[in-house]
Structure formats: C-alpha cells, structure tokens
Amino acid sequence: METIAVAEADQALMVHKSDPQLDRLLGLARKHLAADVAWLVSGDQVIVNGGPVPLPSAFALPTIIPDARHLGLGWVAGVPLDGLDGMVCCAGLLPDPALDESALRPLGLAADLIAEHLGSPAAHARREASRNETVVRQILAAGAARSVVQPVVRLQDGVIVAYEALARFDPAVFATPDRAFAAAEACGLGLELELLALSKALEQIDSLPPGIWLGLNLSAATVADPRTQELLLSRPDANLGVEITEHTPIADYQKLNADLLPLRTAGINIVVDDAGAGFASLSHILQLRPDTIKLDISLVRGIHSDPVRRALARSLVGFAHEIGAALIAEGVETEEERATLAALGAVYGQGYLWGRPA
C-alpha cells in the first residue's frame, strides 16, 4: 500500500512517495491493533497508511477513545513522538468498547521506532545508552581493558620515580577512556569497570624496577568497595598511590577519609590532582590532606612566559611544602616549562617531555 502525505489545510491531499521504513512501521501498528488506518503527524505533514478514513484535526495525547463517533471515527488511539513535535495514531471505522490502555503499548513502541528513525535526540540518546551498556558488558565479560603507564620524574635530572597507570580500551569502541567510564557510570556499571581497570593496572607491579611507585586512579565509590580494599592490600610489598578521581561526585568526605584510612595505614599514598584548577580542587585538598598534590596542566602550560601562572604555581609549591606533601607538575611538554618549574621549587613532573602513556 502506498503511503500518502497529507497537508492538513481542509484535509486537501498532496500525494508523495514516503519513506518505506515509516510505511512499514505504520503498517505494523495498524495490523497489530486491527485498525483501518494509521497515521503520523510530524511538522506540517501527515503520513497515512490505510484508509480512506477522515482524520481528526487534533486531540489530547496520549489517548484511547473507544467510541470516537463524535470525531467521525469508530475508535481512535494516539501517542506523542518522544522528543519531536508530532504523534502516531491508529483508528477504526467502528467503535470498540473493549479497547483499553494496553493498546497504547504497541503504539508507543511504534512511535519510539519512528522517532528514532526520524532522528529524535531523545530516541538517539536511548539508543546510544543501550549500545553503550551492551559494549560495557562485553568489555567486562571479556576483560577487554589494558593498562598503560606514563613516567613521573625528578625535574632536576629526569630520573623516573613513579609511573601512573592509565586504562585503555579499544578506540574503535570508545574514543577515550573518559567516555568508557562515563558510559559505564551512566548504566550502573562504573564500579565494575573501575575494578577491571584496577586489576589490569596491578598486573604492572612485578615489571616495575625496585623502589618505583605505581599511581592508580580510583573514584570515591570504588575506594569504598571491599573488593578494592582487598586488591590494594593484597600487595603490601608494592609502592602504591591512589589518585582520587571525580568520575562520581564526592558527597561525604568524612566517609571517604574513613575508607582511605586502611590504605594510609598500609603505606599507600593518597593523591589529589588538578590543584589550581578552581575552588573544587582546593577544597578536595583541604578535605583529604593528600600525600601528593598534582599541579594542574592549565598552570603548567606556558608557565615560562606567564608571570601570573608562575606566581600561582609558586604559592602551591609552598603550600605543598608546608603540609608535607609531594608536588607533581602535570602536562610538562617543553624544556622551558621544566626549567621554570624546577626554579620555582617543584620537585617532580609528568608529561610528554619524558614520554607518552605506553
């Protein structure tokens, strides 16, 4: 059956070839409800499958009207298009007293599929979320994560003192690790993905030279999980640092400090990054009293030519010294940046100047 598009000015018909997928979806809805006609209203057009049946100009949605003789029909059912200005409806020529809300379910499914086909942002978001959850579950089932490391060095002589472990996933699936963790968090699998990344990172320990620290990235929620504590405390011989990420907001610093206490007692360093990036990062430092502070890349980039950056970095170097914390300058890319940071009193650095994650 050919689908026709109807301009609603006095029901004057303008016949067009329509999208075969829309025709198929409307046809399925019409068949499922044993309707005489199904139609889609979107923008200034009406796409009709079936008929000829007089179409009502408008009515409230979603709706089921078992007796729609006042509209010139037997019955009518309609649901809105999610995220779009439009609706999907079905109607029959004879009243149907048995018609109830259950008819809206298949019609709603058809509307979702149509909205998705038409590019609804809401439908696209649902499809993307569903796809992401499937991919994250596949990653977890296959253990499809790997760990790379980036060196942390002494600024004065370039000697490596630590490595930061960073999670990596198939870039064809998630372009960046942040996207993978965000997708996992959105579908309730953030903790599981972090635990997988942690287990992969800890596999690096035995390949590290003696005395070298390994930095690990964990959210507050993951730190609190007993499985995390077990993994971290199972290697008392290792030099470990836990960098508290903000994949999830920290709602209770008192609880987080309690969760960190067994790790501190075991000699695991607590690390806070993004120092100098804003009030939130400074509050993070005050609440957690870390062993190591990471100077944010926004202060490091171009510091050799910017007196304001130098002044703020100098104050943070002094602050770290006052509280007995080590300070690592992140994102060092040039010799000029390294020399300037060293002159300001910073001891450690990390960045492409010494190596990319590998």
C-alpha positions in Angstrom: 0.0 0.0 0.0 1.3 3.4 -0.9 1.7 5.9 1.9 0.4 9.4 1.3 1.4 12.7 2.9 -1.5 14.9 3.7 -1.4 18.7 4.1 -4.0 19.5 6.8 -5.5 22.6 5.2 -9.1 21.4 4.9 -7.8 17.8 4.5 -6.6 18.6 1.0 -4.4 15.7 -0.1 -0.9 16.0 -1.5 0.4 12.6 -2.6 4.1 11.8 -2.2 6.2 8.8 -2.1 7.1 8.3 1.5 9.9 6.7 3.5 9.5 2.9 3.2 10.6 2.4 6.8 7.9 4.8 8.0 5.3 3.0 5.8 6.4 -0.4 7.3 6.2 0.8 10.9 2.8 2.4 10.5 1.6 -0.7 8.7 2.8 -2.9 11.6 1.0 -0.6 14.2 -2.2 -0.8 12.1 -2.0 -4.5 11.8 -1.3 -5.1 15.5 -4.3 -3.0 16.5 -6.6 -4.3 13.7 -7.0 -0.6 12.7 -8.4 0.7 9.4 -5.8 3.5 9.3 -2.6 4.5 10.9 -1.0 7.9 10.6 1.9 10.0 11.6 1.7 13.7 12.2 5.1 15.4 12.1 5.6 19.1 11.5 3.2 20.3 8.7 2.7 16.9 7.2 0.5 13.8 7.9 1.8 10.4 6.7 -1.1 8.0 6.3 -1.1 4.2 6.0 -4.5 2.7 5.1 -7.8 4.5 4.7 -9.5 6.3 3.2 -10.7 7.4 6.6 -11.4 11.0 7.8 -8.6 12.1 10.1 -9.5 14.2 13.2 -7.5 17.5 13.3 -6.3 17.3 16.8 -6.9 15.7 20.2 -5.0 15.3 23.5 -2.2 12.7 23.7 -1.7 10.0 24.8 -5.3 8.9 24.4 -7.6 6.0 23.9 -11.2 6.8 22.7 -13.1 3.5 22.3 -16.2 5.4 20.9 -15.0 8.3 18.7 -18.1 8.8 16.6 -18.0 12.5 17.6 -14.8 12.7 15.6 -16.2 10.9 12.6 -14.5 7.6 13.5 -15.3 4.4 15.3 -12.3 4.5 17.7 -9.0 6.3 17.9 -5.7 5.9 19.8 -2.7 8.2 19.7 0.7 8.7 21.4 3.2 11.5 21.0 6.6 11.2 19.3 9.2 11.4 22.0 11.4 14.4 21.5 9.7 15.6 18.4 6.7 17.7 17.6 4.3 15.0 16.3 2.1 12.0 17.1 1.4 8.5 15.9 -2.3 7.4 15.7 -4.5 4.5 14.7 -8.2 4.4 14.1 -11.1 2.1 13.2 -14.4 2.7 11.5 -16.5 1.0 14.2 -16.5 1.7 17.9 -14.6 -0.8 20.0 -15.8 -0.9 23.7 -13.1 -3.4 24.6 -10.3 -1.0 23.7 -8.2 -0.1 26.7 -4.8 1.4 27.7 -3.0 -1.8 26.7 -3.4 -0.6 23.1 -1.0 2.3 23.8 1.9 -0.1 24.4 2.4 -1.4 20.8 1.5 2.1 19.5 4.1 3.6 21.8 6.7 1.1 20.6 5.9 2.1 17.0 6.2 5.8 18.0 9.6 5.2 19.6 10.9 3.4 16.5 9.5 6.2 14.3 11.0 8.9 16.4 14.3 7.1 16.4 14.2 6.8 12.6 13.4 10.5 12.3 16.4 11.4 14.4 14.8 12.3 17.7 17.5 13.4 20.2 15.7 11.6 23.0 15.5 8.4 20.9 19.1 8.8 19.8 20.2 9.1 23.5 18.3 6.0 24.5 19.8 4.1 21.5 23.3 5.3 22.4 22.8 4.4 26.1 21.6 0.9 25.2 24.6 0.5 22.8 27.0 1.7 25.5 25.6 -0.7 28.1 26.0 -3.6 25.7 29.5 -2.7 24.9 30.5 -2.1 28.5 29.0 -5.5 29.4 31.1 -7.1 26.6 34.2 -5.4 27.9 33.6 -6.7 31.4 32.8 -10.2 30.2 36.0 -10.4 28.1 38.2 -8.4 30.4 38.9 -6.2 27.4 40.9 -3.5 29.1 44.6 -2.8 29.2 46.9 -0.7 31.3 49.5 1.7 30.0 51.9 3.8 32.2 53.4 7.3 32.0 56.5 8.2 33.9 56.8 10.7 36.8 60.3 12.1 37.0 62.5 14.3 39.1 62.6 17.7 37.4 66.3 18.3 38.1 67.7 15.2 36.5 64.9 13.3 34.7 65.2 10.2 36.9 62.0 8.1 37.0 60.5 7.8 40.4 57.0 6.6 39.6 54.5 5.6 36.9 50.9 6.5 36.6 48.7 3.6 35.4 46.1 4.6 32.8 43.3 2.4 31.5 42.8 2.0 27.8 40.0 0.4 25.7 39.5 -0.4 22.1 39.4 3.1 20.5 37.0 1.8 17.9 34.5 1.3 20.7 35.3 4.2 23.0 37.4 7.0 21.6 38.8 7.9 25.0 38.9 6.2 28.4 36.8 9.0 29.9 34.0 8.1 27.5 34.2 4.5 28.6 34.0 5.3 32.3 31.2 7.8 31.7 29.2 5.3 29.7 29.7 2.7 32.4 28.7 5.1 35.2 25.5 6.0 33.2 24.4 2.4 33.0 25.3 1.5 36.6 28.5 -0.4 35.8 31.1 2.3 36.7 32.3 0.4 39.7 32.7 -2.9 37.8 34.7 -1.2 35.0 37.0 0.6 37.5 37.7 -2.7 39.3 38.6 -4.3 35.9 40.9 -1.3 35.2 42.4 -1.6 38.7 43.2 -5.3 38.3 44.9 -4.7 34.9 46.9 -1.9 36.5 48.1 -4.0 39.4 49.5 -6.5 36.9 52.2 -3.9 36.1 53.7 -4.1 39.6 56.0 -7.0 39.0 57.5 -5.4 35.9 58.5 -2.2 37.7 62.0 -1.6 38.9 62.6 -1.8 42.7 61.5 1.4 44.6 59.3 2.7 41.8 55.8 3.8 42.8 52.7 3.0 40.8 49.8 5.5 40.7 46.3 4.2 40.4 43.1 6.2 39.5 40.0 5.4 41.6 36.7 7.1 42.3 35.5 7.5 45.9 32.8 4.9 45.3 35.4 2.4 44.1 37.7 3.1 47.1 34.8 2.2 49.4 34.2 -1.2 47.8 35.6 -4.1 49.8 36.9 -5.7 46.6 39.1 -2.6 46.0 40.5 -2.7 49.5 41.3 -6.4 49.1 43.1 -5.9 45.8 45.1 -2.9 47.1 46.0 -4.5 50.5 47.0 -7.8 48.9 50.3 -6.3 47.7 52.0 -5.0 50.8 55.3 -5.2 49.0 54.3 -2.6 46.4 54.7 1.1 46.5 51.2 2.4 45.5 49.5 5.7 45.2 45.7 6.2 44.9 44.6 9.2 42.9 41.0 10.1 43.8 39.2 10.8 40.5 35.9 12.6 40.2 34.1 10.1 37.9 31.4 10.5 40.5 30.9 13.4 42.9 32.2 13.1 46.4 29.2 13.6 48.7 30.7 12.7 52.0 34.3 13.4 52.7 34.1 12.0 56.2 33.2 8.6 54.9 35.8 8.8 52.1 38.5 9.6 54.7 37.3 6.6 56.7 37.5 4.4 53.6 41.0 5.7 52.9 42.3 5.1 56.5 43.2 1.4 55.9 45.1 2.3 52.8 47.0 5.1 54.5 47.8 2.7 57.4 49.2 0.3 54.9 51.5 3.0 53.4 49.5 3.7 50.3 49.9 7.3 49.2 46.8 9.4 48.6 47.0 11.7 45.6 44.8 14.7 44.5 45.1 16.2 41.1 44.0 19.4 39.3 45.5 21.7 42.0 45.0 25.3 40.9 42.1 24.4 38.5 39.5 26.0 40.8 37.8 26.1 44.2 36.7 22.5 44.0 40.2 21.2 43.6 41.4 23.3 46.6 38.5 22.1 48.7 39.4 18.5 47.7 42.9 19.0 49.0 41.7 20.6 52.3 39.3 17.7 52.9 41.6 14.8 52.1 45.0 16.1 53.3 46.8 14.1 50.5 50.4 12.8 50.5 50.8 14.1 46.9 49.3 17.0 45.0 49.3 17.3 41.2 49.6 20.7 39.8 47.0 21.2 37.1 48.1 21.3 33.4 46.4 24.6 33.0 49.0 26.2 35.2 51.9 24.3 33.7 51.2 25.1 30.0 53.3 28.1 29.0 54.4 28.8 32.6 57.8 30.0 31.4 56.3 33.0 29.7 53.4 33.9 32.1 54.2 35.6 35.4 50.7 35.0 36.7 51.0 31.2 36.3 54.4 31.4 37.9 53.1 33.3 40.9 50.2 30.8 41.5 52.4 27.8 40.9 55.0 29.2 43.4 52.3 29.6 46.0 51.1 26.0 45.5 54.6 24.7 45.7 55.0 26.5 49.0 51.6 25.2 50.2 52.6 21.6 49.4 55.9 22.0 51.3 54.0 23.4 54.3 51.7 20.4 54.6 54.4 17.9 53.9 53.0 16.8 50.5 55.0 16.0 47.4 54.0 18.1 44.3 54.0 16.8 40.7 53.6 19.2 37.8 51.3 17.6 35.2 51.5 18.1 31.4 55.1 19.3 31.1 55.9 19.3 27.4 58.9 21.6 26.9 62.3 22.1 28.4 61.3 25.7 29.2 58.4 24.6 31.3 60.6 22.0 33.1 63.3 24.5 33.9 60.8 27.1 35.2 59.0 24.6 37.4 62.3 23.4 38.9 63.4 27.0 39.6 60.1 27.5 41.4 60.9 24.6 43.7 58.8 21.9 42.2 60.5 18.5 42.5 58.6 16.2 40.2 57.0 16.4 36.8 55.0 14.3 34.4 54.2 14.9 30.7 55.1 14.3 27.1 58.6 15.7 27.6 59.6 12.4 29.2 57.1 10.1 27.5 53.5 9.4 26.4 51.5 6.7 28.1 52.8 3.4 26.8 
